[in-house]
Each structure stands twice: as structure tokens, then as C-alpha cells.
Amino acid sequence: MLNNYTGSDTGLLTVNGELHKLARNISFGHGIHAGIHWRSDTDTSIQLGEAVALSFLQDRARAYNEKFAVKLTKLDGSIATISNQ
């Protein structure tokens, strides 16, 4: 059985925020703490990954017959729109 999360930050949790946290944790845990990469390498790789993901989603959006538009907040705070309109 699944229980609802009731922590003090319940109203602050978003899918976008959790994805950003996951990207940073994976990237920093793999590269920075292991002594493999510089912090700037990690930051740039996260930005590149975001750009690739948005491009992929935009390409896939063209395959849907029903019109739609989805707005996502990027890491830099700007808004990206995925749409087939």
C-alpha cells in the first residue's frame, strides 16, 4: 500500500524540482566526488542533457495527432514549450 507523503515540504515538491535534483545528484555523485570531473564539466553536462531531452520530446510531439502544448521550467528558470501546434 502506498502512503501519501506528509513531510513539511509537501507543498514545495514538484516533478520538475525532483528531476533537477536527480540530475544533479547523479552527476555530482559520479564525477565530482570520485575526482573524475570538474564542477564546470558536471554543470555543462546537465545543461546538455536538458537540451537533448527537450529536443527529443519536441521531435516525438510531432507524432501525435491530437494538438497539445506542455510548458516546462528549464534549469535556468526559463520556460520551454513542447508542442505539435
Secondary structure as GFF3:
##gff-version 3
##sequence-region A 1 85
A	DSSP	three_ten_helix	10	12	.	.	.	ID=ss1
A	DSSP	alpha_helix	15	27	.	.	.	ID=ss2
A	DSSP	pi_helix	28	32	.	.	.	ID=ss3
A	DSSP	alpha_helix	39	61	.	.	.	ID=ss4
A	DSSP	beta_strand	69	73	.	.	.	ID=ss5
A	DSSP	beta_strand	79	83	.	.	.	ID=ss6
###
